[in-house]
Amino acid sequence: MTPQFSKAATTYNQYARIQQHVGTRLLEHISDNTYTSILDCGCGTGSLTKQVANHYPKASITGFDKEAAMIKYAKSQHETSFIEADLTTYTAPAPVDLLISNATFQWVDSLDLITQFLTRNTHAQSTVACTIFGPQTFIELQHLVPHIPAASFFDMPQYTAQFEQNFQITYADNSTYHSSFESLADLLKSIKLTGTSAKNTHIWTRSKLEKLEQNYTQRFGSITATFNVFTFILKRL
């Protein structure tokens, strides 16, 4: 799966309401105030990284993302350290006390690569706090449009089984959020401007959009999108 985040650096914060909400909620589940080193994986525009910096002003904090445009934008907005890197290969200079990831792991096609990244960058008793989009995300579109990326996301039992190999799961939650849009065009625009669509394989003519919107409202009553979000707090064994 190849989302188009590089094209959404300047519009992401405006349209990523669900991502921002679950990221803020994620921080509420982290109670320890003694972390001295923190890593934000898939930091995007740095919005959550900035919140983490406010929570832990004395900690050394680094945000990283593989999209150069996102890192460039983050650096222009925040004073926190940001670097361009890919989680499948990234190794921090030293294992960190707290590793945070908000709405990133669902884009990694291999659970083993996620586990390897986490174990490579944490030490005994490190905390990992993450949110992950699940396969029921955009379930409405999945019923009407082929090849929606979310249909291939791993489910919660798969993440649970993987994490339990190296971590104690101290908190796990499977939540569903709904966001309403005035039109199908607005929904598709939101997906595009947060970079959460794959490479464009659909040519949306006006007639196709009108037909799809008609089918959407007939089936679901309104233009509402579902977001399926898993939240995990892990302690390294």
N, CA and C of each residue as an Amber inpcrd file, in Angstrom:
protein
   711
   0.8430000  -1.2010000   0.0000000   0.0000000   0.0000000   0.0000000
   0.8760000   1.2480000   0.0000000   0.5540000   2.1790000  -0.8600000
   1.3690000   3.3820000  -0.9870000   0.5010000   4.6190000  -0.8800000
   0.2770000   5.1310000   0.3280000  -0.4940000   6.3620000   0.4830000
   0.2620000   7.5450000  -0.0930000  -0.4540000   8.6200000  -0.3490000
   0.1070000   9.7800000  -1.0450000   0.3540000  10.9510000  -0.0990000
   1.0590000  10.6980000   1.0110000   1.2540000  11.7260000   2.0220000
   2.1110000  12.8900000   1.5260000   3.0340000  12.6270000   0.6190000
   3.9330000  13.6950000   0.1730000   3.1790000  14.8380000  -0.4850000
   1.9910000  14.5400000  -1.0250000   1.2050000  15.5600000  -1.7000000
   0.2700000  16.2980000  -0.7410000   0.2630000  15.8710000   0.5380000
  -0.7260000  16.4140000   1.4770000  -0.1060000  17.1600000   2.6490000
   1.1780000  17.4970000   2.5660000   1.8610000  18.0970000   3.7150000
   1.1990000  19.3900000   4.1810000   0.7940000  20.2370000   3.2460000
   0.2620000  21.5500000   3.6330000  -1.2410000  21.5220000   3.9240000
  -1.9150000  20.4160000   3.6050000  -3.3650000  20.3380000   3.8270000
  -3.7360000  19.3270000   4.9030000  -2.7750000  18.5290000   5.3540000
  -3.0670000  17.4240000   6.2700000  -3.7450000  17.8940000   7.5550000
  -3.1720000  18.8810000   8.2150000  -3.7060000  19.3180000   9.5100000
  -5.1430000  19.8150000   9.4070000  -5.4850000  20.4350000   8.2980000
  -6.8270000  20.9890000   8.1320000  -7.8900000  19.8990000   8.0080000
  -7.5050000  18.7590000   7.4100000  -8.5010000  17.7350000   7.1000000
  -8.3840000  16.4700000   7.9500000  -7.2810000  16.3070000   8.6740000
  -7.0640000  15.0710000   9.4330000  -7.6640000  15.1650000  10.8310000
  -8.9610000  15.4010000  10.9040000  -9.6150000  15.6030000  12.2010000
  -9.5960000  14.3440000  13.0610000  -9.8990000  13.2050000  12.4700000
  -9.9220000  11.9570000  13.2300000  -8.5220000  11.6070000  13.7260000
  -7.5300000  11.7370000  12.8530000  -6.1510000  11.4340000  13.2420000
  -5.7100000  12.3080000  14.4110000  -6.0590000  13.5810000  14.3720000
  -5.6800000  14.4880000  15.4550000  -6.4090000  14.1410000  16.7420000
  -7.6750000  13.7730000  16.6290000  -8.4600000  13.4240000  17.8180000
  -7.9070000  12.1810000  18.5020000  -7.6480000  11.1350000  17.7350000
  -7.1670000   9.9030000  18.3660000  -5.7370000  10.0570000  18.8700000
  -4.9540000  10.9230000  18.2200000  -3.6120000  11.1960000  18.7090000
  -3.6320000  11.8790000  20.0650000  -4.5160000  12.8570000  20.2210000
  -4.6550000  13.5440000  21.5090000  -5.1400000  12.5800000  22.5870000
  -6.1020000  11.7370000  22.2410000  -6.5960000  10.7390000  23.1990000
  -5.5050000   9.7480000  23.5830000  -4.6400000   9.4250000  22.6330000
  -3.5470000   8.4930000  22.9240000  -2.6780000   9.0040000  24.0640000
  -2.3800000  10.2980000  24.0480000  -1.5360000  10.8740000  25.0920000
  -2.1900000  10.7730000  26.4640000  -3.5110000  10.7480000  26.5010000
  -4.2220000  10.6510000  27.7800000  -4.0140000   9.2980000  28.4600000
  -3.5940000   8.3070000  27.6810000  -3.3750000   6.9670000  28.2330000
  -1.9310000   6.7500000  28.6880000  -1.1080000   7.7780000  28.5670000
   0.2930000   7.6720000  28.9810000   0.4500000   8.4510000  30.2760000
   0.6870000   7.7540000  31.3620000   0.6790000   8.4070000  32.6770000
   2.0760000   8.7140000  33.2180000   3.0840000   8.0210000  32.7290000
   4.4340000   8.1900000  33.2560000   5.0020000   9.5430000  32.8390000
   5.5690000  10.2800000  33.7870000   6.1620000  11.5900000  33.4800000
   7.6840000  11.5810000  33.5150000   8.2690000  10.3840000  33.5490000
   9.7210000  10.2950000  33.7340000  10.4720000   9.9890000  32.4450000
   9.8090000   9.9730000  31.3270000  10.5000000   9.6500000  30.0730000
  11.5240000  10.7360000  29.7370000  12.6970000  10.2980000  29.3670000
  13.7470000  11.2530000  28.9970000  14.0630000  11.2120000  27.5050000
  13.6500000  10.1470000  26.8330000  13.8730000  10.0470000  25.3850000
  12.6040000   9.5110000  24.7280000  12.1510000  10.2180000  23.6970000
  10.8810000   9.9000000  23.0540000  11.0550000   9.9440000  21.5400000
  10.4330000   8.9730000  20.8770000  10.4790000   8.8930000  19.4190000
   9.0520000   8.8650000  18.8880000   8.7550000   9.7530000  17.9330000
   7.4460000   9.7910000  17.2890000   7.5960000   9.2410000  15.8820000
   7.0590000   8.0490000  15.6730000   7.1940000   7.3400000  14.3990000
   6.0630000   7.7130000  13.4600000   6.4160000   8.1370000  12.2570000
   5.4040000   8.5800000  11.3060000   4.7920000   9.8890000  11.7440000
   5.6500000  10.8420000  12.0920000   5.2100000  12.0880000  12.7410000
   4.4330000  13.0110000  11.8180000   4.5250000  12.7930000  10.5060000
   3.7920000  13.6530000   9.5750000   4.1720000  15.1110000   9.7230000
   3.1980000  15.9620000   9.9430000   3.4250000  17.4090000  10.0340000
   3.9660000  17.8440000  11.3930000   4.1140000  16.8990000  12.3240000
   4.6770000  17.2280000  13.6310000   3.6770000  17.7390000  14.6420000
   2.3920000  17.6840000  14.3170000   1.3640000  18.2030000  15.2230000
   1.3560000  17.4510000  16.5540000   1.3640000  16.1130000  16.4970000
   1.3700000  15.3340000  17.7320000   2.7270000  15.4300000  18.4280000
   3.7860000  15.4840000  17.6580000   5.1240000  15.6380000  18.2390000
   5.1910000  16.8870000  19.1140000   4.5690000  17.9590000  18.6460000
   4.5370000  19.2020000  19.4100000   3.7680000  19.0070000  20.7140000
   2.6510000  18.2890000  20.6720000   1.9060000  18.0120000  21.9000000
   2.7490000  17.1970000  22.8770000   3.4760000  16.2320000  22.3530000
   4.3500000  15.4140000  23.2080000   5.4180000  16.2910000  23.8500000
   5.9840000  17.2050000  23.0740000   7.0080000  18.1040000  23.6040000
   6.4490000  18.9760000  24.7260000   5.1960000  19.3790000  24.6020000
   4.5690000  20.1740000  25.6580000   4.3420000  19.3450000  26.9160000
   4.0360000  18.0620000  26.7490000   3.8190000  17.1700000  27.8820000
   5.1290000  16.8380000  28.5890000   6.1990000  16.7280000  27.8100000
   7.4920000  16.3030000  28.3510000   8.5720000  17.3160000  27.9580000
   8.5500000  18.4990000  28.5500000   9.4530000  19.5790000  28.1310000
  10.9320000  19.2910000  28.3710000  11.2330000  18.3720000  29.2780000
  12.6290000  18.0690000  29.5750000  13.1600000  16.8720000  28.7840000
  12.3070000  16.2070000  28.0450000  12.7100000  15.0090000  27.3150000
  13.3670000  15.3640000  25.9830000  14.2180000  14.4690000  25.5170000
  14.7760000  14.5600000  24.1720000  13.7940000  13.8880000  23.2180000
  13.2600000  14.6590000  22.2600000  12.1810000  14.1650000  21.4060000
  12.5860000  14.2770000  19.9410000  12.3570000  13.1940000  19.2070000
  12.6150000  13.1880000  17.7700000  11.3880000  12.6530000  17.0560000
  10.9870000  13.3550000  16.0150000   9.9300000  12.8610000  15.1490000
  10.5250000  12.4830000  13.8070000  10.0610000  11.3670000  13.2530000
  10.5650000  11.0140000  11.9240000   9.4270000  10.5470000  11.0310000
   9.6250000  10.7410000   9.7430000   8.6470000  10.3500000   8.7350000
   9.4150000  10.0960000   7.4390000   8.9120000   9.1840000   6.6390000
   9.6350000   8.8840000   5.4000000   9.3490000   9.8750000   4.2750000
   8.3320000  10.7240000   4.4760000   7.9780000  11.6860000   3.4370000
   8.7260000  13.0020000   3.6530000   9.5770000  13.3490000   2.7070000
  10.3990000  14.5500000   2.8250000   9.5420000  15.8090000   2.9520000
   8.4210000  15.8490000   2.2330000   7.5640000  17.0390000   2.2850000
   6.9650000  17.2240000   3.6690000   6.6080000  16.1280000   4.3230000
   6.0610000  16.2100000   5.6780000   7.1230000  16.7350000   6.6490000
   8.3280000  16.2180000   6.5510000   9.4120000  16.6450000   7.4400000
   9.7560000  18.1160000   7.2020000   9.7830000  18.5230000   5.9630000
  10.0660000  19.9290000   5.6490000   9.0090000  20.8250000   6.2890000
   7.7470000  20.4290000   6.1910000   6.6750000  21.2180000   6.7830000
   6.7920000  21.2310000   8.3010000   7.0430000  20.0610000   8.8990000
   7.1690000  19.9760000  10.3590000   8.2810000  20.8910000  10.8600000
   9.4090000  20.8980000  10.1810000  10.5330000  21.7420000  10.5860000
  10.1910000  23.2260000  10.4880000   9.3220000  23.5680000   9.5400000
   8.9540000  24.9770000   9.3670000   7.9720000  25.4480000  10.4350000
   7.3320000  24.4860000  11.1370000   6.2970000  24.8390000  12.0950000
   6.7180000  24.6580000  13.5540000   7.6920000  23.7830000  13.8100000
   8.0290000  23.4130000  15.1780000   9.5410000  23.3920000  15.3730000
   9.9650000  23.5580000  16.6120000  11.3870000  23.5710000  16.9320000
  11.9120000  22.1920000  17.3230000  11.0370000  21.2020000  17.4440000
  11.4450000  19.8520000  17.7950000  12.3210000  19.2680000  16.6930000
  13.1400000  18.2720000  17.0400000  14.0020000  17.6100000  16.0650000
  13.1870000  16.6960000  15.1570000  13.3460000  16.8690000  13.8450000
  12.6550000  16.0300000  12.8660000  13.6590000  15.5080000  11.8520000
  13.4810000  14.2360000  11.4680000  14.3630000  13.6490000  10.4670000
  13.5440000  12.8340000   9.4660000  14.0650000  12.7210000   8.2680000
  13.4370000  11.8990000   7.2430000  13.9930000  10.4840000   7.3580000
  13.1120000   9.5160000   7.5700000  13.5420000   8.1280000   7.7160000
  12.3590000   7.2010000   7.5240000  12.6490000   5.9570000   7.1990000
  11.6340000   4.9230000   6.9970000  11.6800000   3.9680000   8.1830000
  10.5370000   3.6900000   8.7790000  10.5270000   2.8480000   9.9880000
  11.0310000   1.4330000   9.7140000  10.9480000   0.9730000   8.4760000
  11.3880000  -0.3890000   8.1840000  12.9030000  -0.5430000   8.3100000
  13.6280000   0.5740000   8.2820000  15.0830000   0.5110000   8.4000000
  15.6470000   1.3950000   9.5060000  14.8280000   2.2740000  10.0700000
  15.3430000   3.2650000  11.0170000  15.7510000   2.6300000  12.3390000
  16.9170000   3.0690000  12.8230000  17.3870000   2.7000000  14.1610000
  17.8220000   3.9760000  14.8690000  17.2230000   4.2570000  16.0090000
  17.5890000   5.4430000  16.7880000  19.0080000   5.3010000  17.3240000
  19.6790000   6.4120000  17.6200000  21.0390000   6.3310000  18.1820000
  21.1020000   5.4720000  19.4480000  20.0030000   5.4780000  20.2090000
  19.8890000   4.6370000  21.4070000  18.4210000   4.3100000  21.6000000
  18.1180000   3.1510000  22.1930000  16.7150000   2.8200000  22.4600000
  16.0520000   3.9010000  23.3060000  14.7760000   4.1560000  23.0480000
  14.0740000   5.2580000  23.7140000  13.1740000   4.7470000  24.8340000
  12.8340000   5.6690000  25.7410000  11.9380000   5.3270000  26.8470000
  10.4830000   5.2020000  26.3840000  10.0920000   6.0770000  25.4530000
   8.7140000   6.1030000  24.9700000   8.7190000   6.2020000  23.4520000
   8.0220000   5.2820000  22.8200000   7.8840000   5.3100000  21.3600000
   6.4020000   5.4900000  21.0420000   6.1000000   6.5370000  20.2900000
   4.7230000   6.8740000  19.9420000   4.5260000   6.7490000  18.4320000
   3.3630000   6.2480000  18.0600000   3.0230000   6.2090000  16.6410000
   1.5170000   6.3970000  16.4910000   1.1270000   7.3910000  15.7250000
  -0.2880000   7.7030000  15.5430000  -0.6940000   7.4810000  14.0910000
  -1.5650000   6.4800000  13.8760000  -2.1380000   6.2220000  12.5480000
  -1.0670000   6.0190000  11.4780000  -0.0880000   5.1730000  11.8050000
   1.0010000   4.9060000  10.8670000   1.1470000   3.4240000  10.5320000
   1.0780000   2.5620000  11.5330000   1.4150000   1.1530000  11.3320000
   0.5220000   0.4520000  10.3140000  -0.6940000   0.9570000  10.0850000
  -1.5770000   0.2880000   9.1210000  -1.0260000   0.3310000   7.7010000
  -0.0810000   1.2560000   7.4560000   0.4920000   1.3700000   6.1090000
   1.6650000   0.4280000   5.8890000   2.0560000  -0.3160000   6.9340000
   3.1670000  -1.2700000   6.8100000   2.5810000  -2.6410000   6.4860000
   3.0300000  -3.2410000   5.4020000   2.4310000  -4.4810000   4.9170000
   2.8420000  -5.7170000   5.7110000   3.8540000  -5.5840000   6.5680000
   4.3750000  -6.7310000   7.3020000   4.3470000  -6.4670000   8.8050000
   3.6700000  -7.3310000   9.5510000   3.6650000  -7.2140000  11.0080000
   5.0540000  -7.4560000  11.5760000   5.8020000  -8.3270000  10.9400000
   7.1660000  -8.6020000  11.4100000   8.0370000  -7.3530000  11.3340000
   7.8810000  -6.5600000  10.2780000   8.6730000  -5.3290000  10.1510000
   8.3350000  -4.3460000  11.2580000   7.0590000  -4.2900000  11.6470000
   6.6660000  -3.4110000  12.7530000   7.3170000  -3.8750000  14.0450000
   7.2410000  -5.1800000  14.3280000   7.8310000  -5.7220000  15.5520000
   9.3340000  -5.5040000  15.5790000   9.9860000  -5.7160000  14.4670000
  11.4390000  -5.5140000  14.4030000  11.7900000  -4.0590000  14.6840000
  11.0180000  -3.1390000  14.1270000  11.2480000  -1.7200000  14.3900000
  11.0790000  -1.4080000  15.8720000  10.0150000  -1.9160000  16.4810000
   9.7450000  -1.6320000  17.8890000  10.8190000  -2.2030000  18.7960000
  11.2180000  -3.4300000  18.5760000  12.2190000  -4.0580000  19.4480000
  13.6020000  -3.4420000  19.2360000  13.8650000  -2.9840000  18.0240000
  15.1550000  -2.3660000  17.7070000  15.3330000  -1.0280000  18.3960000
  14.2180000  -0.3650000  18.6890000  14.2950000   1.0070000  19.1880000
  13.7750000   1.1810000  20.6110000  13.5670000   0.0740000  21.3210000
  13.1340000   0.1370000  22.7150000  14.0460000  -0.7250000  23.5830000
  13.9730000  -0.4850000  24.8780000  14.7550000  -1.2660000  25.8310000
  13.8080000  -1.9130000  26.8320000  14.3370000  -2.6840000  27.7460000
  13.5050000  -3.3290000  28.7650000  12.7050000  -2.2690000  29.5140000
  11.3980000  -2.4530000  29.5700000  10.4490000  -1.5560000  30.2550000
  10.1480000  -0.2690000  29.4910000  10.5850000  -0.1580000  28.2490000
  10.1200000   0.9670000  27.4190000   8.6180000   0.8720000  27.2290000
   8.0180000   2.0220000  26.9590000   6.5910000   2.0730000  26.6470000
   6.4030000   2.3680000  25.1670000   5.4570000   1.6590000  24.5600000
   5.0290000   1.9510000  23.1920000   3.5600000   2.3490000  23.2470000
   3.2330000   3.4730000  22.6460000   1.8430000   3.9470000  22.5860000
   1.4980000   4.1880000  21.1220000   0.4740000   3.5120000  20.6320000
   0.1740000   3.6390000  19.2110000  -1.3140000   3.5550000  18.9270000
  -1.7170000   4.2540000  17.8830000  -3.0390000   4.0770000  17.3000000
  -2.8460000   3.5370000  15.8880000  -3.7850000   2.7080000  15.4670000
  -3.6830000   2.0430000  14.1660000  -5.0800000   1.9780000  13.5540000
  -5.2070000   2.3380000  12.3030000  -6.4980000   2.1970000  11.6340000
  -6.7460000   0.7320000  11.2870000  -7.9800000   0.2910000  11.5410000
  -8.3560000  -1.0910000  11.2760000  -9.1170000  -1.2490000   9.9680000
  -9.4250000  -2.4890000   9.6040000  -9.9920000  -2.7900000   8.2840000
 -11.4370000  -2.3440000   8.0790000 -12.1180000  -1.8890000   9.1380000
 -13.4710000  -1.3560000   8.9640000 -13.4600000   0.1260000   8.6160000
 -12.2750000   0.7250000   8.5180000 -12.1700000   2.1210000   8.1080000
 -12.6880000   2.2850000   6.6780000 -13.4990000   3.3070000   6.4650000
 -14.1260000   3.5620000   5.1570000 -14.9210000   2.3500000   4.6730000
 -15.5770000   1.6570000   5.6090000 -16.3160000   0.4560000   5.2370000
 -17.4260000   0.7660000   4.2440000 -17.9730000   1.9800000   4.3130000
 -19.0180000   2.3620000   3.3690000 -18.4810000   2.3680000   1.9330000
 -17.3230000   3.0060000   1.7590000 -16.7090000   3.0330000   0.4260000
 -16.3000000   1.6420000  -0.0260000 -15.8740000   0.8180000   0.9270000
 -15.4620000  -0.5420000   0.5670000 -16.6020000  -1.3290000  -0.0670000
 -17.8310000  -1.0400000   0.3440000 -18.9810000  -1.7390000  -0.2220000
 -19.2970000  -1.2870000  -1.6420000 -18.8080000  -0.0940000  -2.0010000
 -19.2250000   0.5020000  -3.2700000 -18.0970000   0.6740000  -4.2810000
 -16.8550000   0.7340000  -3.7960000 -15.7140000   1.0090000  -4.6750000
 -14.6510000  -0.0730000  -4.4720000 -14.1270000  -0.6600000  -5.5430000
 -13.0980000  -1.6920000  -5.3790000 -11.7460000  -1.1050000  -4.9890000
 -10.9530000  -1.9450000  -4.3430000  -9.5410000  -1.6240000  -4.0610000
  -9.3500000  -0.4370000  -3.1100000 -10.2060000  -0.3270000  -2.1020000
  -9.9730000   0.6560000  -1.0530000  -8.8610000   0.1150000  -0.1520000
  -7.7710000   0.8740000   0.0760000  -6.6310000   0.3430000   0.8410000
  -6.9890000  -0.2180000   2.2080000  -7.9480000   0.4030000   2.9060000
  -8.2740000  -0.0340000   4.2620000  -8.7480000  -1.4790000   4.3180000
  -9.2730000  -1.9870000   3.2250000  -9.7520000  -3.3700000   3.2090000
  -8.6170000  -4.3560000   3.4650000  -7.3820000  -3.9280000   3.2280000
  -6.2260000  -4.8050000   3.4210000  -5.5200000  -4.5930000   4.7560000
  -6.0270000  -3.6830000   5.5940000  -5.4070000  -3.4520000   6.8910000
  -5.5480000  -4.6970000   7.7700000  -4.5500000  -4.9220000   8.6230000
  -4.6200000  -6.0340000   9.5640000  -5.6880000  -5.7500000  10.6160000
  -6.2520000  -6.8240000  11.2020000  -7.2620000  -6.6410000  12.2310000
  -6.6230000  -6.6830000  13.6230000  -7.4140000  -6.3830000  14.6340000
  -6.8840000  -6.2500000  15.9870000  -6.2840000  -7.5500000  16.5290000
  -6.9160000  -8.7170000  16.3470000  -6.2930000  -9.9550000  16.8390000
  -4.9120000 -10.2160000  16.2350000  -4.7080000  -9.8070000  14.9990000
  -3.3900000  -9.9990000  14.3740000  -2.3370000  -9.1250000  15.0480000
  -2.6800000  -7.8520000  15.3010000  -1.7350000  -6.9850000  16.0080000
  -1.4910000  -7.4960000  17.4240000  -2.5520000  -7.9280000  18.1000000
  -2.4250000  -8.4120000  19.4740000  -1.4770000  -9.5930000  19.5480000
  -1.6770000 -10.5700000  18.6740000  -0.8150000 -11.7530000  18.6710000
   0.6350000 -11.3830000  18.3800000   0.8360000 -10.4260000  17.5010000
   2.1950000 -10.0080000  17.1530000   2.8630000  -9.2750000  18.3110000
   2.1530000  -8.3400000  18.9120000   2.7310000  -7.5470000  19.9900000
   3.0470000  -8.4100000  21.2120000   2.2180000  -9.3940000  21.4880000
   2.4050000 -10.2090000  22.6880000   3.6900000 -11.0280000  22.6680000
   4.3330000 -11.1250000  21.5360000   5.5840000 -11.8730000  21.4560000
   6.7210000 -11.1710000  22.2030000   6.6760000  -9.8420000  22.2520000
   7.7670000  -9.0790000  22.8610000   7.3200000  -8.0280000  23.8670000
   6.0040000  -7.8600000  24.0160000   5.4910000  -6.7850000  24.8640000
   4.3370000  -7.2770000  25.7290000   4.1790000  -6.6140000  26.8580000
   2.9730000  -6.7760000  27.6610000   1.9790000  -5.7080000  27.2200000
   0.7760000  -6.1080000  26.8680000  -0.2530000  -5.1560000  26.4680000
  -0.9580000  -4.6640000  27.7250000  -0.7280000  -3.4080000  28.0950000
  -1.3380000  -2.8630000  29.3100000  -2.6640000  -2.1630000  29.0270000
  -2.8990000  -1.8300000  27.7700000  -4.1740000  -1.2210000  27.3820000
  -4.4130000  -1.5100000  25.9130000  -5.6370000  -1.8990000  25.5990000
  -6.0150000  -2.1240000  24.2030000  -7.4640000  -1.7050000  24.0140000
  -7.7310000  -1.0340000  22.9150000  -9.0760000  -0.5390000  22.6510000
  -9.3480000  -0.6010000  21.1500000 -10.5720000  -0.9620000  20.8290000
 -11.0250000  -1.0010000  19.4390000 -12.2320000  -0.0810000  19.3400000
 -12.0460000   1.1030000  18.7600000 -13.1140000   2.1020000  18.7180000
 -13.5290000   2.4110000  17.2890000 -14.7420000   2.8890000  17.1630000
 -15.2700000   3.3040000  15.8680000 -15.7030000   4.7650000  15.9470000
 -15.2630000   5.5420000  14.9850000 -15.6370000   6.9470000  14.8930000
 -16.3500000   7.1670000  13.5620000 -17.1980000   8.1760000  13.5420000
 -17.9230000   8.5040000  12.3140000 -17.7570000   9.9870000  12.0140000
 -17.5570000  10.2760000  10.7720000 -17.4240000  11.6650000  10.3360000
 -18.3780000  11.9090000   9.1780000 -19.1440000  12.9940000   9.2510000
 -20.1490000  13.3000000   8.2340000 -19.6180000  14.3360000   7.2490000
 -20.0730000  14.2140000   6.0080000 -19.6470000  15.1090000   4.9380000
 -20.8770000  15.5850000   4.1770000 -20.7960000  16.7840000   3.6430000
 -21.9310000  17.3480000   2.9250000 -22.1730000  16.6350000   1.6040000
 -21.1080000  16.0990000   1.0300000 -21.2480000  15.4230000  -0.2570000
 -20.1640000  14.3690000  -0.3960000 -20.3250000  13.4950000  -1.3520000
 -19.2930000  12.5060000  -1.6300000 -18.0040000  13.1770000  -2.0790000
 -18.1390000  14.2480000  -2.8380000 -16.9550000  14.9840000  -3.2850000
 -16.1510000  15.4950000  -2.1010000 -16.8360000  15.9500000  -1.0480000
 -16.1390000  16.4260000   0.1470000 -15.3980000  15.2830000   0.8480000
 -16.0340000  14.1080000   0.8990000 -15.3750000  12.9490000   1.5010000
 -14.1230000  12.5750000   0.7220000 -14.2370000  12.4800000  -0.5950000
 -13.0930000  12.1170000  -1.4220000 -11.9950000  13.1780000  -1.3460000
 -12.4070000  14.4350000  -1.2320000 -11.4340000  15.5260000  -1.0890000
 -10.6730000  15.3740000   0.2260000 -11.3830000  15.0380000   1.3050000
 -10.7450000  14.8510000   2.6030000  -9.7410000  13.7140000   2.5540000
 -10.1130000  12.6250000   1.8980000  -9.1960000  11.4870000   1.7760000
  -7.9570000  11.8990000   0.9900000  -8.1600000  12.6210000  -0.0890000
  -7.0410000  13.0520000  -0.9290000  -6.1170000  14.0120000  -0.1880000
  -6.7140000  14.9660000   0.5420000  -5.9080000  16.0190000   1.1650000
  -5.2890000  15.6070000   2.4990000  -5.5730000  14.3950000   2.9630000
  -4.8240000  13.8320000   4.0910000  -3.8300000  12.7760000   3.6140000
  -3.8080000  12.5410000   2.3050000  -2.8470000  11.5890000   1.7540000
  -3.1930000  10.1440000   2.0110000  -4.4110000   9.8550000   2.4780000
  -4.7480000   8.4920000   2.8840000  -5.3570000   7.6660000   1.7600000
  -5.2370000   8.1380000   0.5390000  -5.6520000   7.3420000  -0.6090000
  -4.4180000   6.7280000  -1.2450000  -4.6270000   5.6090000  -1.9130000
  -3.5310000   5.0090000  -2.6660000  -3.3770000   5.7710000  -3.9780000
  -2.4190000   5.3490000  -4.7820000  -2.2690000   5.9900000  -6.0800000
  -3.5950000   5.9120000  -6.8350000  -3.9400000   7.0040000  -7.4630000
  -5.2670000   7.1200000  -8.0700000  -5.4700000   6.1090000  -9.1850000
  -6.4300000   5.1910000  -8.9730000  -6.7630000   4.2070000  -9.9940000
  -8.1700000   4.4510000 -10.5540000  -8.8490000   5.4770000 -10.0610000
 -10.2040000   5.7760000 -10.4960000 -10.2230000   7.1210000 -11.2190000
 -10.9290000   7.1600000 -12.3340000 -11.1760000   8.4040000 -13.0340000
 -12.6230000   8.7790000 -12.7500000 -12.8040000   9.8190000 -11.8960000
 -14.1410000  10.1670000 -11.4430000 -14.7500000  11.2140000 -12.3600000
 -15.5690000  10.7540000 -13.3010000 -16.3380000  11.7010000 -14.1010000
 -17.5130000  12.1900000 -13.2590000 -18.1270000  13.2760000 -13.7050000
 -19.2620000  13.8370000 -12.9540000 -20.3940000  12.8210000 -12.8380000
 -20.6630000  12.1110000 -13.9190000 -21.7550000  11.1350000 -13.8960000
 -21.4460000   9.9780000 -12.9510000 -20.1890000   9.5390000 -12.9030000
 -19.8090000   8.4640000 -11.9940000 -19.9370000   8.8990000 -10.5450000
 -19.5250000  10.1300000 -10.2540000 -19.6480000  10.6430000  -8.8950000
 -21.1050000  10.7460000  -8.4680000 -21.9360000  11.2450000  -9.3750000
 -23.3600000  11.3830000  -9.0580000 -23.9930000  10.0220000  -8.7970000
 -23.6250000   9.0130000  -9.6070000 -24.1620000   7.6720000  -9.4190000
 -23.6910000   7.0690000  -8.1080000 -22.4020000   7.2400000  -7.8080000
 -21.8540000   6.7020000  -6.5680000 -22.4850000   7.3780000  -5.3560000
 -22.6630000   8.6980000  -5.4200000 -23.2870000   9.4110000  -4.2980000
 -24.7260000   8.9430000  -4.0980000 -25.4350000   8.7100000  -5.1850000
 -26.7990000   8.2110000  -5.0770000 -26.8230000   6.8420000  -4.3990000
 -25.9180000   5.9570000  -4.8140000 -25.8510000   4.6310000  -4.2100000
 -25.4520000   4.7180000  -2.7430000 -24.5310000   5.6270000  -2.4430000
 -24.0390000   5.8050000  -1.0740000 -25.1780000   6.2280000  -0.1440000
 -25.9150000   7.2500000  -0.5410000 -26.9830000   7.7580000   0.3220000
 -28.1530000   6.7810000   0.4010000 -28.4160000   6.0620000  -0.6690000
 -29.4820000   5.0690000  -0.6280000 -29.1470000   3.9460000   0.3430000
 -27.8840000   3.5650000   0.3810000 -27.4800000   2.4370000   1.2210000
 -27.2450000   2.8390000   2.6680000 -26.6740000   4.0400000   2.8810000
 -26.2510000   4.4210000   4.2310000 -27.0070000   5.6240000   4.7930000
 -27.8500000   6.2380000   4.0120000 -28.6800000   7.3250000   4.5060000
 -28.0550000   8.7020000   4.4110000 -26.7460000   8.7750000   4.4580000
 -26.0380000  10.0550000   4.3600000 -24.5900000   9.7650000   3.9850000
 -23.8280000  10.8340000   3.7420000 -22.4010000  10.6560000   3.4270000
 -21.6290000  10.6660000   4.7470000 -21.5480000   9.5080000   5.3540000
 -20.8470000   9.3370000   6.6190000 -19.7420000   8.3090000   6.4380000
 -18.5630000   8.6020000   6.9620000 -17.4270000   7.6930000   6.8490000
 -17.0750000   7.1170000   8.2160000 -16.8150000   5.8360000   8.2360000
 -16.4160000   5.1360000   9.4510000 -14.9000000   5.0800000   9.5450000
 -14.3850000   5.3130000  10.7530000 -12.9600000   5.1660000  11.0410000
 -12.8240000   4.1540000  12.1740000 -12.1580000   3.0570000  11.9030000
 -11.9370000   1.9840000  12.8690000 -10.5200000   2.1570000  13.4310000
 -10.4140000   2.4110000  14.7410000  -9.1220000   2.7620000  15.3330000
  -8.7770000   1.8310000  16.4910000  -7.6120000   1.2080000  16.4030000
  -7.0760000   0.4100000  17.5000000  -6.0920000   1.2720000  18.2950000
  -6.1530000   1.1750000  19.6080000  -5.1930000   1.8560000  20.4810000
  -4.4970000   0.8130000  21.3560000  -3.1750000   0.8720000  21.3850000
  -2.3920000  -0.0460000  22.2170000  -1.4090000   0.7340000  23.0670000
  -1.2880000   0.3360000  24.3380000  -0.1800000   0.7510000  25.1830000
   0.5730000  -0.5160000  25.5500000   1.8620000  -0.5410000  25.2470000
   2.6780000  -1.7370000  25.4160000   3.8510000  -1.4530000  26.3450000
   4.2350000  -2.4550000  27.1060000   5.4580000  -2.4090000  27.8950000
   6.3980000  -3.4910000  27.4030000   7.6220000  -3.1090000  27.1130000
   8.6090000  -4.0590000  26.6140000   8.9400000  -5.0880000  27.6990000
   8.9220000  -6.3580000  27.3070000   9.2590000  -7.4220000  28.2540000
  10.7680000  -7.5560000  28.4140000
